[in-house]
Amino acid sequence: MVNVAILGFGVVGSGVAEVLATNGPHIDKKVDDLIRLKYILDVRDFPESPFADKVIHDFSIIENDPEVNIVVETIGGAKVALDFTRRALAAGKSVVTSNKELVAEHGCELLQLAQEKGVSYLFEASVGGGIPIIRPLNQCLAANEIEEISGILNGTTNYILTRMIRAGLSFDAALKEAQQNGYAEQDPTADIEGHDACRKICILASLAFGRHVYPRQVPTEGITGVTLADVAYADACGKKIKLLGRAIHRDDGKVCAYVAPHLVDVEDPLAGVEDVFNAIAVKGNAIGDVMFYGRGAGKLPTASAVVADVIDAARHKDAKKRMVWAEGGDDVAVPPTDLESDWYVRAEGTLEAVKAAFPDVSLLPRAGAPENEFAFLAPSMTRSALDGKLAGLKPCSVFRVLG
């Protein structure tokens, strides 16, 4: 029998318990051993829960129980969760997690510890919720040199942008609606400022390119600066605004990674990804372009990915699941300073100043725009070159155009 302990009985942790119980007979057919939930660790009691008899408050009980084979960490953060994960792996237990912050900051260390102890450290649910992406990158696309990963990695920001585009809501109104619907936390900073997407692109880049990319190395811009004016101008040129995380493998071996709003052509598959859905596009030198799409968050979709890792860990109980990347460093990741792209610019100034800097651009229309406001698409160049040309204007919004 394979015994499982869940750390943290919040949304995801309770979802994992529910999936294990509801789909138990189905899961048992996929593994030689029976998978059973033995403990749930939380600081709270849950007397009304059908799992109340499994709740404990002392991690050492799990740590010292030789019958516990797999620990599911759904606590979140990188403090207590890091301590418990280290101790579980050191005790010879496989660990499965949905904790993107922990993997993004400490994944290399924890994968190496798991390898030393002959167990597995798996984190499918840390990126894309229920969307399978970690396993395909590690297995199905293993024959490819990955050239680029880009995607909509945060459901909250995608929902907000969708409501701004579809319903004409302001950013603040769309955020409030997202909070009312349970798609955004009361403190939405990690989502709207891009930190959540940053952690996820770091995990994907580390796995795809073989060395740890840390969040501190990835320039990150959220969507708080996006306005309805930008939405209207984007529509005028047949594009939509999406918050993308991107990681590009350069010819010199370094990784150019960043998170920022982009204008995406309406014909691009990413433009059709709306509401809380996520999509991740991967470009390989053999397979070309592939895309993974689905619900990027939610209790049961995320729990589905966690339990899939539990099954995988159970199958590899006697032969660990190999997944590892090397330590990072200052030589691994670079900002997109030298990355050339087309640009969307909304600026204040005079028509003469616009034409002096960009003589061939066509201005984008918007009903009710102020006389001193101009928006246009600038041709391909680096950001520093663009900033030089914008010296005579007051930039209000500057986004890359995906392409």
Protein Blocks (a to p, Z undefined) as FASTA:
>chain_A
ZZdddehjafklmmmmmmmmmmmmmmmmmpfbdcddfbdcdfbdcfkbcklmmpcfbfkl
mmmmmkbmbdcdfkgpjklmmmmmmmmmmnopacddfbfklmmmmmmmmmmmmmmnopac
dffkmgopjacfklmmmmmmmmpccfbdcddfbfklmmmmmmmmmnopafklmmmmmmmn
opacfblmlmmnommmmmmmmmmmmmmnopacdfklmccddfklpcfklmmmmmmnopac
dddddddddfkopacdddddddddfklmklmpgcjbdcdddddfklopadddddfbdjkl
mmmmmmmmmmmmmmmmmoccddddddddfklpccfklpccddddddeddfklmmmmmmmb
ccdddehiafkbccdddddddfklmmmmmmmpccfbdcddeZZ
